[in-house]
Amino acid sequence: MYMIDYHNFMATIQKDEDIFVSLCPELDIASQENSIDEAKYNLEEAIELFSETASSNEIKHRIKNDVYITNISVATS
């Protein structure tokens, strides 16, 4: 029997002019699309494709475990 493992990854989605750019910071994989839902779906597909084609060594090398997303306040002029 074939088991499927599921892993949770962070995803950021940001509007950039007319498209939405999605990024998985742990793997440094990005995608884009015309809507938030489509950008998220494309990112999920990109991560799945990466995990299917990359060696376990490459996955271990690329994954970043210490990723923090926070807000910062910076004085600007």
Secondary structure, DSSP 8 states (H G I E B T S, - for coil): -----------EEEEETTEEEEEETTTTEEEEESSHHHHHHHHHHHHHHHHHHS-HHHHHHH--S------------
